[in-house]
């Protein structure tokens, strides 16, 4: 593995988005992984609709719109339904629940082929998958110390009481003091953190096996493909 990897530098990550008052973080983590996956394997960076998942991935898949949801459920909804991904320009994010209007929207020819459950609580497994593409993570985003983050490598061991927020890891790095960190994209706009990002301490000894804020707790990543494609991306 290289000492550092940042998919932003490779132009495979879209600009930070803002979920607003809707608890739709899971849909932003979902689209982020699919956008980057598509860009890595085709060179084309598109922006997919979070509203599609908010509206169409229902409680069958443990998704409840602005009431929260699961990244794996969003992937599974796409696989089961056979629906294609809709671009953000076709279906804008509303920061509110809405009915599933899939049939009335113009959609791409891209579908979700498969997704991976990355081995949890394992730094090397997350790093290995990140070497292929960005990865969706569940963390504790409810602690004040996390919400008030502004800059630097975040290493508060107080940030792990409840897993409740979906974000996206886009790489890792190491500072001049030799501290490894995860580069994590949030969905609270660019005014939060380091232009919408947070660097989370990646040292194994920090905060137990789940890492700072539970960053290693439950990673997922998904793959896009054209309709009818039977091959995975790896």
C-alpha positions in Angstrom: 0.0 0.0 0.0 1.2 3.6 -0.7 1.8 5.8 2.3 -1.1 7.9 1.2 -4.0 7.8 -1.3 -6.6 10.5 -1.9 -9.2 9.9 -4.6 -9.9 13.7 -4.7 -6.5 14.2 -6.2 -7.4 11.8 -8.9 -10.6 13.7 -9.6 -12.8 10.8 -8.7 -14.9 12.5 -6.0 -17.6 15.0 -6.4 -17.8 18.3 -4.4 -19.2 18.0 -0.9 -23.0 18.1 -0.7 -25.3 19.2 2.1 -28.1 17.0 3.4 -29.7 19.9 5.3 -32.3 19.0 8.0 -33.1 15.7 6.4 -31.6 12.6 8.0 -30.6 11.3 4.6 -26.8 10.9 5.2 -27.1 7.3 4.2 -28.2 8.3 0.7 -25.3 10.7 0.3 -22.8 7.9 1.3 -24.5 5.7 -1.2 -24.3 8.1 -4.2 -20.7 9.0 -3.2 -19.5 5.5 -3.5 -21.4 4.9 -6.8 -20.2 8.2 -8.3 -16.6 7.5 -7.5 -16.8 3.8 -8.7 -18.2 4.9 -12.0 -15.6 7.6 -12.4 -12.7 5.3 -11.5 -13.7 2.7 -14.1 -14.9 4.9 -16.9 -13.3 8.3 -16.4 -16.7 10.0 -16.2 -17.6 11.7 -12.9 -21.4 12.0 -12.7 -23.6 13.2 -9.8 -26.4 10.8 -8.9 -29.7 11.6 -7.2 -29.9 11.2 -3.4 -33.6 11.9 -3.7 -34.0 8.7 -5.7 -32.9 6.7 -2.7 -34.8 8.9 -0.2 -38.0 8.3 -2.2 -37.7 4.8 -3.5 -35.6 2.7 -1.1 -38.3 1.7 1.4 -38.6 0.0 4.8 -38.1 -3.4 3.1 -34.5 -2.4 2.8 -34.3 -0.7 6.3 -34.6 2.7 4.7 -36.9 5.4 5.9 -36.1 8.5 3.9 -35.2 11.4 6.1 -35.8 9.2 9.1 -32.5 7.3 8.3 -31.5 4.3 6.3 -28.9 1.8 5.4 -26.3 2.0 2.6 -26.6 -1.7 2.0 -30.3 -1.4 1.7 -30.0 1.3 -0.9 -27.7 -0.9 -2.9 -30.0 -3.9 -2.5 -33.1 -1.8 -3.6 -31.3 -1.1 -6.9 -30.3 -4.7 -7.4 -33.8 -6.1 -6.6 -35.8 -3.5 -8.5 -33.6 -3.3 -11.6 -34.0 0.5 -11.5 -31.3 2.6 -13.2 -29.4 5.4 -11.5 -30.9 8.9 -12.0 -28.6 11.8 -12.2 -29.0 14.7 -9.8 -29.9 17.2 -12.6 -32.9 15.0 -13.3 -34.1 14.6 -9.7 -32.9 17.3 -7.3 -32.5 16.7 -3.6 -35.3 18.2 -1.6 -34.1 17.6 2.0 -37.6 16.1 2.6 -39.4 12.8 2.0 -41.3 12.3 -1.3 -43.0 9.7 -3.3 -41.1 7.4 -5.6 -41.3 9.1 -9.0 -38.8 6.8 -10.8 -41.0 6.2 -13.9 -41.4 9.9 -14.6 -37.7 10.8 -14.4 -35.1 10.5 -17.1 -32.6 7.9 -16.0 -29.2 6.7 -17.1 -28.4 3.2 -18.3 -26.4 2.5 -15.2 -27.5 0.0 -12.6 -25.9 -1.4 -9.4 -24.3 -4.7 -10.0 -23.2 -5.7 -6.6 -21.9 -4.4 -3.3 -19.3 -5.5 -0.7 -19.5 -5.7 3.0 -15.9 -4.8 4.0 -14.6 -6.8 7.0 -15.4 -4.7 10.1 -13.0 -3.5 12.7 -10.0 -4.1 10.5 -7.7 -1.3 9.5 -6.0 -3.2 6.7 -9.2 -4.5 5.2 -10.6 -0.9 5.0 -7.3 0.4 3.5 -7.3 -2.4 1.0 -10.8 -1.7 -0.2 -10.1 2.1 -0.3 -7.2 1.3 -2.7 -9.9 0.3 -5.2 -12.5 3.0 -4.5 -14.1 5.2 -1.8 -16.1 3.3 0.9 -19.2 4.2 2.8 -18.9 4.2 6.6 -21.2 4.3 9.6 -19.9 6.4 12.5 -21.0 8.3 15.6 -21.9 11.7 14.3 -24.0 12.8 17.3 -21.2 13.8 19.7 -20.7 17.5 20.2 -16.9 17.1 19.8 -17.5 15.6 16.3 -20.1 18.2 15.3 -17.8 21.1 16.3 -14.8 19.8 14.5 -12.9 22.4 12.5 -9.5 21.1 11.4 -6.7 18.7 12.2 -6.5 15.0 12.8 -9.5 14.1 15.0 -8.6 11.7 17.7 -11.2 12.1 20.5 -11.9 8.8 22.1 -15.1 10.3 23.5 -16.7 10.0 20.0 -18.2 6.5 20.2 -21.5 6.0 22.0 -23.9 5.3 19.1 -23.5 4.5 15.4 -25.9 6.9 13.7 -24.3 8.7 10.7 -23.3 7.7 7.2 -20.1 9.2 5.6 -17.6 8.3 3.0 -13.9 7.5 3.3 -12.0 8.7 0.2 -8.5 7.9 1.2 -5.8 8.0 3.9 -2.7 9.9 4.6 0.2 10.4 7.1 1.3 13.7 8.7 4.8 14.9 9.5 4.6 13.4 13.0 3.9 9.9 11.5 0.2 9.8 12.4 -2.0 7.9 9.9 -5.5 9.2 9.3 -8.6 8.4 7.2 -9.9 11.1 4.9 -13.6 11.2 5.4 -16.2 13.1 3.3 -19.2 14.4 5.3 -22.6 15.7 3.9 -22.9 18.8 6.0 -21.8 21.3 3.4 -18.3 22.9 2.9 -18.6 25.2 6.0 -18.1 22.2 8.3 -14.7 20.8 9.1 -12.0 21.0 6.5 -14.2 22.2 3.6 -16.7 19.4 4.4 -14.1 16.8 5.3 -12.6 15.4 8.5 -9.3 13.6 9.0 -9.8 10.8 11.6 -6.9 9.2 13.4 -6.3 5.7 11.9 -3.9 4.3 14.5 -5.0 0.8 15.6 -4.7 1.6 19.3 -7.2 4.5 19.2 -10.7 3.9 20.7 -10.6 0.1 20.6 -11.3 -2.1 17.7 -14.0 0.1 16.1 -11.7 3.1 15.8 -12.4 6.8 16.4 -16.1 7.5 16.1 -16.6 3.8 15.0 -14.9 4.5 11.7 -14.1 0.8 11.3 -17.5 -0.5 12.5 -19.3 -1.3 9.3 -17.9 -0.3 5.9 -19.7 -0.9 2.6 -18.9 -0.1 -1.0 -21.0 -0.6 -4.2 -20.3 -1.0 -7.9 -22.0 0.4 -11.0 -22.4 -1.2 -14.4 -24.4 -1.0 -17.5 -27.7 -2.9 -17.7 -27.1 -6.6 -18.4 -23.5 -6.6 -17.2 -22.7 -9.7 -15.2 -19.2 -9.0 -14.2 -18.1 -7.3 -11.0 -15.6 -4.5 -10.9 -12.7 -6.4 -9.3 
